[in-house]
Amino acid sequence: MVKESVKDMTAQELNEKLKDYNEEMRNLRVQAVMGQMENKKRKWFVRKKIAQIKTILHEYKLEIRKLEPVKSKQVENKKDEKRKEK
């Protein structure tokens, strides 16, 4: 499975991920209170991901970051073929 960077996601995908991470953070808080938390670093990781996603969404809102169409693999393959020909 290929890791998809948060920076490469569309706004809709970011909103879905944000919802998932917020739910996971809620669950981690409950686990921490009950003393059932197995991986304490996961809470740190989720908090950082939430911050990254909110930052990127805010950049879209301020038009610092432009919504660009996702490049298809076909376009990238054509570029690779042209490089090989040279």
WOMO-V684268 format. One line per field, one symbol per residue. psi: psi as a letter, one per 40 degrees, with the letter a starting at -180 (. if undefined). burial: 1 if it has 24 or more other C-alpha atoms within 12 Angstrom, else 0. A space follows every 50 residues. Layout:
# WOMO-V684268
psi->???
burial->???
This chain:
# WOMO-V684268
psi->hhhhideeiidddddddddddddddddddddddefehdhddddddddddd dddddddddddefdhihiihhiddddddddddddd.
burial->00000110111001001100100010010000000000000010011011 001101100000000000000000000000000000
